[in-house]
Amino acid sequence: MGPRPNLLTRRAAGVASTTLALLLSTAAVGVVPAASAFSAAPGGACVEPADSHSNARLKPGAAAKHDPNELTAQQVRERDADLAAALRERANFRTGAGATALATVTIPVVVHVIQENSTRAGGNIPDSLITSQITVLNQAYAGATGGAVTAFAFRLDKINRVTNPSWYPIVQGSSAERSMKSSLRVGGKNTLNIYLGELSNDLLGWATFPQRNLSSMDGVVALSESLPGGTATNYNQGDTGTHEVGHWLNLYHTFQGGCGGSGDSVSDTPAEASPAYQCPTGRNTCSATGLDPITNFMDYTYDSCMYQFTPGQASRMLTAWNAYRAA
């Protein structure tokens, strides 16, 4: 498939409701079990390095960089083993204490705007970009842009603006990032904290995968100018946010594992040897059935090219929600 159809029209229309009438099974689709113990990527984070034909998704014009948190095959096996173990724990908890697995979820969102000063160049983006980002998330996860309907909707609860030059730009993996998140993060495991600002190393964003114990580092970091209407050319329709929230909900990249092994642990995303950039329609890097999923939100293509999750990804996210984030 090529660029997403009627994207601007669909996004301009907005989302009618934040309640999704979808009943999904809590069984994961295509999850490959493993026996080893859980060991997350460094810091429990996935880092989205934005436009370069290498192995990083970098801001336009940036030099090629390696994604420092690309998962190894062993880490994928360990994470999926942990997911299976967490599901068993939750099943026992539901049996003993009456907790119920969720089929539809509205996620409260707190957005932290990290600023160097009061100027737009210093990170002071308008509220309108943030509300547009929430609309984009709701459309993407409701299947309104052409993909599968997921169980998730998003409700903006608060915009928190912080002027602190020592946190600007946000440097991935730094003591300043840890200090920032430890000071600002609010809510439980079900609350999505999004941190916006200028980012280190020309990155577009990064996210933490879900864990059994809540970490103060939990959340999504995104380049503020990647929001809809921002200045990040080709990456300013809000799908950096869509992509990073996918990681927060336990999705891997579509090219995870290349052409072999368990890939991204979802059975209905065709295997992909390496990240796709721009919008290479018809790209086919693996001998397995199916063209590369360049229109999937979990690839590295332009925002204008990506517009869908698969049913398997929708099921995997809900499974992980019930295992890790449901109250």
Solvent accessible surface area in square Angstrom, and as a share of the most:
residue,aa,sasa,rsa
1,M,130,0.58
2,G,22,0.21
3,P,91,0.57
4,R,14,0.05
5,P,60,0.38
6,N,102,0.53
7,L,14,0.07
8,L,133,0.66
9,T,97,0.56
10,R,80,0.29
11,R,28,0.10
12,A,92,0.72
13,A,86,0.67
14,G,29,0.28
15,V,48,0.28
16,A,116,0.90
17,S,59,0.38
18,T,59,0.34
19,T,98,0.57
20,L,17,0.08
21,A,115,0.89
22,L,34,0.17
23,L,155,0.77
24,L,40,0.20
25,S,74,0.48
26,T,52,0.30
27,A,66,0.51
28,A,33,0.25
29,V,54,0.31
30,G,31,0.30
31,V,35,0.20
32,V,66,0.38
33,P,104,0.65
34,A,32,0.25
35,A,108,0.84
36,S,41,0.26
37,A,84,0.65
38,F,67,0.28
39,S,54,0.35
40,A,27,0.21
41,A,2,0.02
42,P,87,0.55
43,G,61,0.58
44,G,3,0.03
45,A,8,0.06
46,C,3,0.02
47,V,0,0.00
48,E,1,0.00
49,P,0,0.00
50,A,0,0.00
51,D,33,0.17
52,S,14,0.09
53,H,138,0.61
54,S,44,0.28
55,N,63,0.32
56,A,0,0.00
57,R,0,0.00
58,L,0,0.00
59,K,36,0.15
60,P,55,0.34
61,G,83,0.80
62,A,18,0.14
63,A,71,0.55
64,A,57,0.44
65,K,68,0.29
66,H,115,0.51
67,D,2,0.01
68,P,71,0.45
69,N,4,0.02
70,E,52,0.24
71,L,11,0.06
72,T,76,0.44
73,A,62,0.48
74,Q,75,0.33
75,Q,32,0.14
76,V,4,0.03
77,R,107,0.39
78,E,19,0.09
79,R,2,0.01
80,D,1,0.00
81,A,11,0.08
82,D,8,0.04
83,L,1,0.01
84,A,31,0.24
85,A,22,0.17
86,A,1,0.01
87,L,41,0.21
88,R,149,0.54
89,E,91,0.41
90,R,39,0.14
91,A,42,0.33
92,N,109,0.56
93,F,99,0.41
94,R,59,0.22
95,T,122,0.71
96,G,69,0.67
97,A,67,0.52
98,G,60,0.58
99,A,23,0.18
100,T,101,0.59
101,A,32,0.25
102,L,68,0.34
103,A,30,0.23
104,T,53,0.31
105,V,12,0.07
106,T,52,0.30
107,I,0,0.00
108,P,17,0.11
109,V,0,0.00
110,V,11,0.06
111,V,3,0.02
112,H,2,0.01
113,V,0,0.00
114,I,0,0.00
115,Q,11,0.05
116,E,74,0.33
117,N,60,0.31
118,S,86,0.56
119,T,71,0.41
120,R,98,0.36
121,A,98,0.76
122,G,2,0.02
123,G,2,0.02
124,N,49,0.25
125,I,1,0.00
126,P,54,0.34
127,D,73,0.38
128,S,66,0.42
129,L,16,0.08
130,I,1,0.01
131,T,67,0.39
132,S,43,0.28
133,Q,10,0.04
134,I,15,0.08
135,T,43,0.25
136,V,4,0.03
137,L,0,0.00
138,N,10,0.05
139,Q,0,0.00
140,A,2,0.01
141,Y,0,0.00
142,A,21,0.16
143,G,16,0.15
144,A,44,0.34
145,T,1,0.00
146,G,40,0.39
147,G,17,0.17
148,A,19,0.15
149,V,69,0.39
150,T,0,0.00
151,A,0,0.00
152,F,0,0.00
153,A,1,0.01
154,F,1,0.00
155,R,113,0.41
156,L,51,0.25
157,D,75,0.39
158,K,114,0.48
159,I,47,0.24
160,N,34,0.17
161,R,90,0.33
162,V,29,0.16
163,T,82,0.47
164,N,37,0.19
165,P,82,0.51
166,S,82,0.53
167,W,29,0.10
168,Y,29,0.11
169,P,60,0.38
170,I,3,0.01
171,V,62,0.36
172,Q,44,0.20
173,G,58,0.56
174,S,30,0.20
175,S,98,0.64
176,A,32,0.25
177,E,5,0.02
178,R,124,0.45
179,S,51,0.33
180,M,1,0.00
181,K,2,0.01
182,S,66,0.42
183,S,77,0.50
184,L,25,0.12
185,R,32,0.12
186,V,70,0.40
187,G,51,0.49
188,G,32,0.31
189,K,63,0.27
190,N,54,0.28
191,T,11,0.06
192,L,0,0.00
193,N,0,0.00
194,I,8,0.04
195,Y,0,0.00
196,L,3,0.02
197,G,0,0.00
198,E,58,0.26
199,L,6,0.03
200,S,11,0.07
201,N,87,0.45
202,D,48,0.25
203,L,4,0.02
204,L,0,0.00
205,G,0,0.00
206,W,1,0.00
207,A,0,0.00
208,T,5,0.03
209,F,4,0.02
210,P,1,0.01
211,Q,50,0.22
212,R,83,0.30
213,N,124,0.64
214,L,82,0.41
215,S,39,0.25
216,S,49,0.32
217,M,22,0.10
218,D,9,0.05
219,G,0,0.00
220,V,0,0.00
221,V,0,0.00
222,A,2,0.02
223,L,3,0.02
224,S,5,0.03
225,E,27,0.12
226,S,1,0.00
227,L,2,0.01
228,P,23,0.14
229,G,62,0.60
230,G,7,0.07
231,T,97,0.57
232,A,8,0.06
233,T,82,0.48
234,N,57,0.29
235,Y,0,0.00
236,N,42,0.21
237,Q,45,0.20
238,G,0,0.00
239,D,0,0.00
240,T,1,0.00
241,G,6,0.06
242,T,0,0.00
243,H,0,0.00
244,E,0,0.00
245,V,0,0.00
246,G,0,0.00
247,H,1,0.00
248,W,0,0.00
249,L,2,0.01
250,N,2,0.01
251,L,1,0.01
252,Y,3,0.01
253,H,5,0.02
254,T,5,0.03
255,F,13,0.05
256,Q,6,0.03
257,G,45,0.43
258,G,16,0.16
259,C,69,0.41
260,G,43,0.41
261,G,87,0.83
262,S,38,0.24
263,G,17,0.17
264,D,6,0.03
265,S,0,0.00
266,V,12,0.07
267,S,84,0.54
268,D,57,0.30
269,T,12,0.07
270,P,42,0.26
271,A,31,0.24
272,E,0,0.00
273,A,46,0.35
274,S,44,0.28
275,P,17,0.10
276,A,1,0.00
277,Y,16,0.06
278,Q,75,0.33
279,C,35,0.21
280,P,44,0.28
281,T,86,0.50
282,G,43,0.41
283,R,54,0.20
284,N,86,0.44
285,T,51,0.30
286,C,11,0.06
287,S,127,0.82
288,A,54,0.42
289,T,133,0.77
290,G,33,0.32
291,L,90,0.45
292,D,7,0.04
293,P,16,0.10
294,I,5,0.03
295,T,3,0.02
296,N,3,0.01
297,F,0,0.00
298,M,0,0.00
299,D,0,0.00
300,Y,1,0.01
301,T,0,0.00
302,Y,36,0.14
303,D,0,0.00
304,S,45,0.29
305,C,0,0.00
306,M,0,0.00
307,Y,13,0.05
308,Q,30,0.13
309,F,1,0.00
310,T,19,0.11
311,P,93,0.58
312,G,1,0.01
313,Q,1,0.00
314,A,1,0.01
315,S,8,0.05
316,R,0,0.00
317,M,0,0.00
318,L,0,0.00
319,T,0,0.00
320,A,1,0.01
321,W,7,0.02
322,N,1,0.00
323,A,7,0.05
324,Y,3,0.01
325,R,7,0.03
326,A,5,0.04
327,A,114,0.88
